[in-house]
């Protein structure tokens, strides 16, 4: 494969990924909540001037939630295509995928609390 064709195929793949991100934001209400939380966390990080290490933790937490949401959405769409009618095993699979998002979101909230608590305590004089 020539370098140009390789580059074009990589750009094509990036386009598919960006289209998937757009699909998440347009079709999934929870993704919009994650988007608002991402903006809020980044704004708070800049406001408090968090350290580089804190940014690493926040980035990891944010990325984990987005990745879990994307995988959950992909599984739900695939399951609906394979079996549009209710199937108990597909229902369980969807629940397990949703649980992954919940676990990631709870972990991200804990990380956010651990990161921001010292900044908030300092601002509050404690």
N, C-alpha and C positions, 0 to 999 in steps of 0.2 A: 504494500500500500504506500503510495507516495505521501510525502509530508503534507502536501496541500489537501489531499483527500482525507488524511487522518485528522487534520485540523478542522476541516469542514464537518466530519462526523462527530468530533468532540463538541463543536458549537451546536450541532443538531441535537446532541444529547442534552446540552445545557438548555436548549429551547424547550425540550420535553419536560425537564425538571421545573423550569420557570412556569410553564403552563400548568403543571401539577400544583405548584404553590398558589397560582392564581385560582385554580379550581378550589383549593382548600379555603381560601379567603372569601370566595364568592358563595360557595355552597354549604359551608360548615359554620354554623353559629359559634361553636366552641372555638374554632380557629380564629374567629374575630375577637373572641375574649382573650385568647392567647396573644393575639396581635396587640391588643390594648395593654395587656400585662407586660409584654415585651417593651413597648414604648415607655410605659410607666417606670419599669425597672431601669431602662437605659437613662431616662431623664433623671431619676433619683441618683444613679451612679455618677452622672456628670455633676449634679447639684452638690453631692457630698464629696466629690473628688476621690472616689474609691481608688485603692491601690491597684497596681497591675495584677497582683495575685487575686484580689477580690474580683476583678474583671474576668479573670480566668474561670473562677467558680461560677459567676453569673452567666457567662457565655456557655459553659457546660450545662448548667441547669436549663437555660432557655432552649438550647439546641436539643436537649433530651426531650423536652415537652413537645417541641415542633416535630421531631422525628417520630415520637410515639403517636402524635395526632395524624401525621401523614400515613403511617403504617396502618393505624386503625381505620382511617378512611378508605385506604386501598383495599383492606380486607373486607370491609362492609360492601364496597362497590362490587368486588369480585363475587362475594357470597350472594348478593342480590342478583347478579347476572346468571350465576349457576343455578340458583334455586329461588325464583321470585316468590314462591309460596313459603309459608312458615315451615321451617324444619327445626326440630329441637336441638340438633347438634350444631347447626349453623347459628342458632340463637346463643348457644353456649360459647361458640367461637367469638361471636361479636361481643358478648359480655366480657370475655377474657381480654380481648383487644382493648375494650373500653377501660378495663381495670388497669392495663398498662399505662394508659394516658393518665388515669387517676393517680397511680403510684408516682409517675414522673412529675405530675403537678404538685403532689404533696411534698416530694423530695425537693423540688425547686422552691417551694414556699419555705421549707426549713432552711435551705441554703440561703435564700434571700433574707430570712430572719437573722441567721448567723452573721451574714455579711453586714447588714445594715444596722443591727442592734448597737454595736459600738459607736457608730456615727450618730445615731439618734440619741444615745445616752450622753455623748459628749455635748451635743447641741442643747440637751435638756439640763446640762449642768450636773449630771450624775455620773 
